[in-house]
Amino acid sequence: MRVYGALLKNGFLTQLTHKGQYAMRMLAKIMGWSTGLIMVLILLKRFGQIGGWNREEILLLYAFDVLSYSVAATFFMGSFGKLYRLIRQGELDCVLTKPTDPMLYMAATHVSAGYTSNYLIGGAVLLICMIRLEIPITLSNVFCLAADLAGASLIQAAGFVFTAVPAFWIGDSEGLYRLLYKNLTEFIQYPLSIYHRGIRELLTFVLPYAFISYYPVQLFISRQEGICPGIFRYLTPAVGCGAFFLSRIFWQLGLRAYSGTGS
């Protein structure tokens, strides 16, 4: 683990030395997420509530999504988000020669320091919403919050991996990333109760993005709705671990196919 820690530290420090590029990345991400936040606020100002959820409850969904995405993207966007390029340019071959776990090595060496702004925005929105919703900041709530955000981050990371690994067979999987991850995760910015039952089941049982924000947030605001709400509100950490474990298996299958071609 010391090796991975050293690689992470080197990756962060290297990016911080290019201050102009680092600042531009942060600015781009601030503009991207702020646009989404403004759209949510406009809708809430127009309708007051969405699916029976008030402004602070909706923004809590937003905060969970931003924070968990940022954690996953910090370690997996730079590597798995561009896996098809690493394969095409031969960089993956260099990774496979290292006496380390390829996934961990890629996450450590392609770490992104540009999500600092996301943490600040998401953390600020989360704290403000918890205060306004009068959610007590107790030790148990802090523990549940940390566990849920960790589980949600693993689900987001699994989404990166699952949509990137098909590049071993089809060459360029960016279309799958946009179709099965980017487009579908936009649904979780709002309560799933406003969507058709088929979408709710898809995002619960097939692609478990509902566990990123919809179910765990209900635990903190004492709300019960959706599919088996009483149970599912507690399952984000377990679902996250399960999803990431399955993505690791899928990654290993991709590596075997890649090695089997003689690449």
C-alpha positions in Angstrom: 0.0 0.0 0.0 3.0 2.3 0.5 3.7 2.0 -3.2 0.2 3.1 -4.1 0.3 5.9 -1.6 3.5 7.2 -3.1 2.1 7.0 -6.6 -1.0 8.9 -5.5 1.0 11.6 -3.9 3.2 12.0 -6.9 0.2 12.2 -9.2 -1.4 14.9 -7.1 1.8 16.9 -6.8 2.5 16.7 -10.5 -0.9 18.1 -11.4 -0.6 20.9 -8.8 2.7 22.1 -10.4 0.7 23.0 -13.5 -1.3 25.7 -11.7 -2.9 27.2 -14.9 -4.2 23.8 -16.2 -5.3 22.8 -12.7 -7.3 26.1 -12.3 -8.9 25.7 -15.7 -10.0 22.1 -14.8 -11.5 23.3 -11.5 -13.3 26.2 -13.3 -14.8 23.8 -15.9 -16.1 21.5 -13.3 -17.6 24.4 -11.2 -19.4 25.6 -14.3 -20.6 22.1 -15.2 -22.1 21.3 -11.8 -23.3 24.8 -11.1 -25.3 24.6 -14.3 -27.1 21.5 -13.0 -27.6 23.1 -9.7 -29.1 26.3 -11.3 -31.5 24.1 -13.3 -32.7 22.3 -10.2 -33.3 25.6 -8.4 -35.2 27.0 -11.4 -37.5 24.0 -11.4 -38.0 24.2 -7.7 -38.8 27.9 -7.9 -41.4 27.2 -10.6 -43.1 24.2 -9.0 -42.2 24.5 -5.3 -41.8 20.8 -4.9 -40.9 17.8 -7.1 -42.7 14.6 -6.4 -43.5 15.8 -2.9 -39.8 16.6 -2.1 -39.0 20.1 -1.1 -36.0 22.2 -2.1 -33.6 21.0 0.6 -34.5 17.4 0.1 -33.9 17.6 -3.7 -30.6 19.4 -3.1 -29.5 16.6 -0.7 -29.9 14.2 -3.6 -27.7 16.6 -5.6 -25.0 16.7 -2.9 -24.9 12.9 -2.6 -24.5 12.6 -6.4 -21.8 15.3 -6.6 -19.7 14.0 -3.8 -19.8 10.3 -4.7 -19.2 11.1 -8.4 -16.2 13.2 -7.4 -14.6 10.5 -5.3 -15.0 7.9 -8.0 -13.9 10.3 -10.8 -10.8 11.4 -8.8 -9.4 7.8 -9.1 -11.2 6.2 -12.1 -12.1 8.9 -14.7 -8.5 9.5 -15.8 -7.9 5.7 -16.2 -11.1 3.9 -17.0 -12.7 6.9 -18.6 -9.9 6.7 -21.2 -9.3 3.0 -21.2 -9.8 2.6 -24.9 -7.1 5.1 -25.5 -4.7 3.3 -23.2 -5.3 0.1 -25.1 -5.0 1.8 -28.5 -1.8 3.6 -27.6 -0.1 0.6 -25.9 0.0 2.2 -22.4 -1.9 -0.7 -20.9 0.9 -3.0 -21.9 3.2 -1.0 -19.8 0.8 -1.2 -16.9 0.6 -5.0 -17.1 4.3 -5.3 -16.8 4.3 -3.8 -13.3 4.4 -6.1 -10.3 1.2 -4.5 -8.9 -2.5 -4.8 -9.2 -3.3 -3.2 -12.6 -6.6 -1.6 -11.5 -5.0 0.0 -8.4 -1.9 1.1 -10.3 -4.1 2.8 -13.0 -6.2 4.5 -10.3 -3.1 5.7 -8.5 -1.1 6.9 -11.6 -4.1 8.6 -13.4 -5.5 10.3 -10.3 -7.2 13.6 -10.9 -6.7 16.6 -8.6 -9.3 18.7 -10.5 -12.3 17.7 -8.5 -11.4 19.9 -5.4 -14.2 22.3 -6.4 -16.7 19.5 -6.6 -15.9 18.5 -3.0 -16.3 22.1 -1.8 -19.7 22.6 -3.7 -21.1 19.2 -2.7 -19.9 19.5 0.9 -21.4 23.0 1.3 -24.7 22.0 -0.2 -24.8 18.9 2.0 -24.1 20.8 5.2 -26.6 23.6 4.5 -29.3 21.1 3.7 -28.7 19.1 6.8 -28.9 22.2 8.9 -32.1 23.5 7.3 -33.7 20.0 7.4 -32.7 19.9 11.1 -30.9 16.6 10.6 -28.9 16.1 13.9 -25.2 15.9 13.3 -24.6 13.0 15.7 -21.9 10.4 15.7 -24.2 7.8 14.4 -25.4 10.1 11.5 -21.9 11.0 10.6 -21.0 7.3 10.5 -24.0 6.5 8.3 -23.2 9.4 6.1 -19.6 8.3 5.6 -20.7 4.7 4.9 -23.4 5.8 2.4 -21.1 8.1 0.6 -18.4 5.4 0.4 -20.9 2.9 -1.0 -22.3 5.5 -3.4 -18.7 6.2 -4.6 -18.1 2.5 -5.2 -21.3 2.4 -7.3 -20.1 5.3 -9.4 -16.7 3.7 -9.8 -18.3 0.4 -10.8 -20.2 2.4 -13.4 -16.9 3.7 -14.9 -15.4 0.2 -15.0 -18.5 -1.6 -16.4 -18.8 0.9 -19.3 -15.1 1.0 -20.0 -14.1 -2.7 -20.0 -16.1 -3.5 -23.2 -13.3 -1.5 -25.0 -11.3 -4.8 -24.9 -13.8 -6.3 -27.4 -15.3 -3.3 -29.3 -12.4 -0.9 -29.3 -14.1 2.3 -28.2 -16.6 2.1 -25.4 -17.3 5.9 -24.9 -20.8 5.5 -26.4 -21.6 2.9 -23.7 -20.4 5.3 -21.0 -22.7 8.0 -22.2 -25.6 5.6 -22.7 -25.4 3.4 -19.6 -23.8 5.7 -17.2 -23.8 9.5 -17.9 -27.4 9.6 -19.3 -29.0 7.3 -16.8 -27.3 8.9 -13.7 -29.1 12.1 -14.6 -32.3 10.5 -13.5 -31.0 10.4 -9.9 -30.9 14.2 -9.6 -34.6 13.9 -8.8 -36.8 11.6 -6.8 -37.3 8.3 -8.7 -41.0 8.4 -7.6 -41.7 10.8 -10.4 -40.6 8.3 -13.1 -42.3 5.3 -14.6 -42.1 2.0 -12.6 -39.9 0.5 -15.3 -37.2 3.2 -14.8 -37.4 2.8 -11.0 -36.8 -1.0 -11.3 -34.0 -0.5 -13.9 -32.2 1.9 -11.6 -32.7 -0.3 -8.6 -32.2 -3.9 -9.7 -30.2 -3.7 -13.0 -28.1 -0.6 -12.8 -28.3 0.3 -9.1 -27.8 4.1 -9.4 -30.8 4.6 -7.1 -28.6 3.6 -4.2 -26.3 6.6 -4.9 -28.7 9.1 -3.5 -32.4 8.3 -3.7 -32.5 5.5 -1.1 -29.8 6.7 1.3 -31.2 10.3 1.4 -34.6 8.9 2.5 -32.9 7.5 5.6 -31.8 11.0 6.7 -35.0 12.7 6.0 -37.2 10.0 7.5 -39.0 9.3 4.3 -40.2 5.9 2.9 -41.1 5.5 -0.7 -40.1 3.5 -3.7 -39.5 -0.2 -4.0 -39.1 -1.9 -0.5 -38.1 1.4 1.0 -37.8 0.2 4.6 -34.9 -2.1 3.6 -33.3 -0.4 0.7 -32.6 2.8 2.7 -29.8 0.9 4.5 -28.3 -1.0 1.6 -26.1 1.5 -0.2 -22.8 0.3 1.5 -23.5 -3.3 0.7 -24.7 -2.5 -2.9 -21.6 -0.4 -3.4 -19.3 -3.2 -2.3 -21.2 -5.8 -4.4 -21.2 -3.6 -7.5 -17.5 -2.8 -7.3 -16.7 -6.5 -6.7 -18.6 -7.5 -9.9 -16.8 -4.7 -11.8 -13.5 -6.2 -10.7 -14.5 -9.6 -12.1 -15.6 -8.0 -15.3 -12.2 -6.2 -15.5 -10.4 -9.5 -15.0 -12.4 -11.0 -17.9 -11.4 -8.1 -20.1 -7.7 -8.5 -19.2 -7.9 -12.2 -20.0 -9.4 -11.4 -23.4 -6.8 -8.8 -24.0 -3.9 -11.1 -23.1 -5.5 -13.9 -25.1 -5.2 -11.9 -28.3 -1.4 -11.6 -27.8 -1.6 -7.8 -27.4 
